[in-house]
């Protein structure tokens, strides 16, 4: 048990479908992240929520829409995806401090959702 | 630009042999440094981290890493590899971004293969 739970573990969807990925952390952290992991590529940071506010959006296409209703839950809403969006989507959390203060908390990852877009 | 480099895509070692995985970073100040391991079908698990102080840090599963400021390196080592160590290893660096937050940047990963 990692403390960060992602559901579903596997998802196959067509390009016209709408689906959502869910992440829940039980660690009392206040920052949550979505990463995309594709074969032979570095982990790509997609979104960061710090104290429930989105602080990072790394030029992610609008077909990916994050939602963070509280500090324990993070969603990634998917619609009209492309086959190249097939990847492992990893959620992570950390205990972050307000901006300007030192950061010293490593990330805790979930086991990911393996997404296949057909 | 800030970057993290893991020059070895694959490393193959025999069980019981020693291991060193390389990591170099490009950053103007001392960053926060991490090593993570990922087993198939799993998320990333923290092995160890360096923030300050002693430049040789100990982690879980018998791993250690040494921060060398002069070489901008943070190499991961283990004196005797076990078959269960076969996995993907990621070096990560948390650097201050323009927005004032420390966001981890990951290397491409090194795949460790262990021969019996």
Interface residues (C-beta under 8 A of the other chain):
Chain A: X2 X4 X6 X40 X41 X42 X43 X45 X48 X50 X55 X56 X90 X92 X96 X99 X100 X103 X104 X106 X107 X108 X109 X110 X111 X112
Chain B: X4 X32 X34 X36 X41 X42 X43 X44 X45 X46 X49 X51 X90 X92 X94 X97 X99 X100 X101 X102 X103 X104 X105 X106 X107 X108 X109
